[in-house]
Amino acid sequence: LAAVGPDDVGGLRRGRAGIATGEFRALFLSAAGALLCEETVGQDGVAPLPGKIIRRALALEAYGIVLSRGEACGDPVATESDIVSGCMLHRAARLMGMRLHDHLVIGLSDHASLREAAILPE
């Protein structure tokens, strides 16, 4: 995946069937970029532990991960918790031969990308 945004990851946009406020979702991708599974990995704004996500990725034989969090406000901004959890997951994924493609904060009509903001290393 060259760039990951809400259009690339389908139903993450908040709404009837989209991501809820405070919900964390992970998309697990094959080496070819195909979606293997989409799961809720955390709720109530509590960032999931990287080990939990990596264990699930290993079980699915996933190569890539996209993490997302639903934001209540219309102007999504990555919090310090988003940055810390994204960087921790990035390091854990690299150690296991995987890639964290992005950590997205999904708002009502916009998104913030840690990859686009150059917070996640290449």
Secondary structure as UniProt FT lines:
FT   TURN            6..9
FT   TURN            11..12
FT   STRAND          24..29
FT   TURN            31..32
FT   STRAND          35..42
FT   TURN            44..45
FT   HELIX           50..60
FT   STRAND          64..70
FT   HELIX           80..95
FT   TURN            96..97
FT   STRAND          99..106
FT   STRAND          111..113
FT   TURN            114..118
//
